[in-house]
Amino acid sequence: MLRRFFILATLGFLAACASPDDLDKPAADLGDFSLGHNVVIAPNLVEGPLSRVRPKEDFIEAVETRIEERFGRYEGEKLYHFGVSLEGYILAPPGVPLVASPKSTLIIRVTVWDDEAGKKLNEKAHQIVVFEQLSGETIVGSGLTQSAEQQLEKLAKNAAKKIELWLVRQNREEGWFTK
């Protein structure tokens, strides 16, 4: 029992470290980054097993909005464009708490373009698997406590944060947005 507590506490701590609710704090360092085009597509969006159904237009709009919200605050000197492809999702349905409580998931692929250089920064699209954040609501299954719209909004917010974390890492390791 104590072991489970520590595992859950650790997961909760790790989830809190990457909280998507940090827009009131200073933006992470992305050098000369400024968001140009924010193109989100879903030509082959796959609905996962047992998922609640939402139109792909809802996913596109939610992800575009959350990317704009997160990256529109960067005011660097160079424009970079995003190409985001939505690949698959699961919006958790209601289940049996703690026994069969599936988690919501979104799979995206991201390409970043340097406007000035006219080329991709990453030749191969970077895949990100986005999970719902662990919270009091989701521990028993978000399908029981949230509507499909709420789940989608939270996944979109988490997707934008995951993209930001990846870009911060690429900037640090590869010098993508150096001034």
NORJOTA-V966127 format. One record per residue. N is the residue number from 1. BURIAL is # if it has 9 or more other C-alpha atoms within 8 Angstrom, else .. Layout:
<<N | BURIAL> <N | BURIAL>>
This chain:
<<1 | .> <2 | .> <3 | .> <4 | .> <5 | .> <6 | .> <7 | .> <8 | .> <9 | .> <10 | .> <11 | #> <12 | #> <13 | .> <14 | .> <15 | #> <16 | .> <17 | .> <18 | .> <19 | #> <20 | #> <21 | .> <22 | .> <23 | .> <24 | .> <25 | .> <26 | .> <27 | .> <28 | .> <29 | .> <30 | #> <31 | #> <32 | #> <33 | #> <34 | #> <35 | #> <36 | .> <37 | .> <38 | #> <39 | #> <40 | #> <41 | #> <42 | #> <43 | .> <44 | .> <45 | #> <46 | .> <47 | #> <48 | .> <49 | .> <50 | .> <51 | #> <52 | #> <53 | .> <54 | .> <55 | .> <56 | .> <57 | .> <58 | .> <59 | #> <60 | #> <61 | .> <62 | #> <63 | #> <64 | #> <65 | .> <66 | #> <67 | #> <68 | #> <69 | .> <70 | #> <71 | #> <72 | #> <73 | .> <74 | #> <75 | .> <76 | #> <77 | .> <78 | #> <79 | #> <80 | #> <81 | #> <82 | #> <83 | #> <84 | #> <85 | #> <86 | #> <87 | #> <88 | #> <89 | #> <90 | #> <91 | #> <92 | #> <93 | #> <94 | #> <95 | #> <96 | .> <97 | #> <98 | .> <99 | .> <100 | .> <101 | #> <102 | #> <103 | #> <104 | #> <105 | #> <106 | #> <107 | #> <108 | #> <109 | #> <110 | #> <111 | #> <112 | #> <113 | #> <114 | #> <115 | #> <116 | .> <117 | .> <118 | .> <119 | .> <120 | #> <121 | #> <122 | #> <123 | .> <124 | .> <125 | .> <126 | .> <127 | .> <128 | #> <129 | .> <130 | #> <131 | #> <132 | #> <133 | .> <134 | #> <135 | .> <136 | .> <137 | #> <138 | #> <139 | #> <140 | #> <141 | #> <142 | #> <143 | #> <144 | #> <145 | .> <146 | #> <147 | .> <148 | #> <149 | .> <150 | .> <151 | #> <152 | #> <153 | #> <154 | #> <155 | #> <156 | #> <157 | #> <158 | #> <159 | #> <160 | #> <161 | #> <162 | #> <163 | #> <164 | #> <165 | .> <166 | .> <167 | #> <168 | #> <169 | .> <170 | #> <171 | #> <172 | .> <173 | .> <174 | .> <175 | .> <176 | .> <177 | #> <178 | .> <179 | .>>
